[in-house]
Amino acid sequence: MVQITLCWSLQARQVHECALSVPEHSTVQSVIDQFITEHTQTLSPTESAQLKFMQPGIWGHKVAWTALVQEGDRVELYRPLKVDPKVARRQRFKRQGKGRTGLFANRKSGSAAGY
């Protein structure tokens, strides 16, 4: 048996973490299935269905459902992004305006950009 940690977040700012003992040579899929069967009383049917459709990862790196887990791994389940980060950054920059951010912020009169 190996000890791993399973982490997931179904909503923003609500992170759940659970320590599990799983057999050696277990895959990410078998870890999730074991967790769902052990915690059927605490998880609602919609939550357990959502866990199966999230993107898995180990220590911040996306992996396939068939990836093997090792001792001490942190298996994470990622929600899909609602907004592309590049688009969000562009919109934020457009809202703030170029005169108040980055190299142009709080510039003294007569000084060069970035100083």
N, C-alpha and C positions, 0 to 999 in steps of 0.2 A: 504494500500500500504506500502511496505517495501523498504528501500533503500539498494542496494547492489552495489558491484563493480565487473565488469567482466574484467579479464586480460587474454591475450593470446599473443603468440609469434610464428609467422609463420617462422621466420628466426632467426638466432643467432644475438644477440645484437639489436633486434628490438622488444621492448615490447609495446603492446597497452593496454590501460586502458580506461574503460568507466563506468560511473556511471549510474545506471538504477533504475527505480521505477517499481516494479513488485507487483502483487497481493499477499496477504498472502497465505501461503500454496502452493507456486509454487515449482515445481521441477527444477532441474538443466536443464533438457531437455526443459522444457517450457521457461526457461530464455533464453537459446540459440536460440530457435525458435523465441521468441519475438524480440531478438536483431537483428537477421538476417532479419526479416520482416521490422523492423523499419529502418534499414541501408542498404537497397538493392541498393541505389544509390552509396554509398561509397565503398561497398564491391564488388569485382569481383565474378563471379560465381565459380571460382576455390577456392577463399578464403572462401566463405560461405560453400562450400563442405568440405574443409579441417577442418573447425571448428567443423563440425558434427562428424568427425572421430578422434578427439583428445581425450585424457583421461581427464576426469573432476576431479577437486579437490576443496576443500574448505579449505582455510588457510593452504595450504601445505600438506594436507592429501587427498589421493585419495578417491573418493566417487563414488557411482553408479549414473547413469543418473536419477534414480528415487528418489534420496536424496532430502529432503526438504531444502529450503534456509530460513534463518532467517535474521532479521534486522542487518545490518552492515556486513554481510558475504562478503568475497572476494572469488568469484568463479573464479577458474583458469583453463585454458585448457593447457595440457602438450603435447608437441611434443614427438614422439617416439625417443628413443635414437638411434644414428647411430652406436655407439661403446659401448660395455659393459665397465663400469668404471673400473672394476677389470683388464680387459685385457689392457686397456689404461695405467693404472698405471704400470703394469708389463713391457710393452713396453718402457715407459718413464724411468723406473729404469734400464732396460737393456741398453738403449741408453746412460744414464748418467754414468753408471758404479757404482759399489758398493764402490769404494774408495773415491768418492767425495760427498756422500749423507749420511744423517742420522747420526748415532753415529760415523761414520768414517770420517766425514768432518772436515777439518782443525785440525787434531790431532797433538799435539806436539810429537816430537820423544821421545821415551822412556816412554810415558805416557800410562796408561791403556785405553782401549776402552771406549768411552762415557765421557772422562774427557778432 
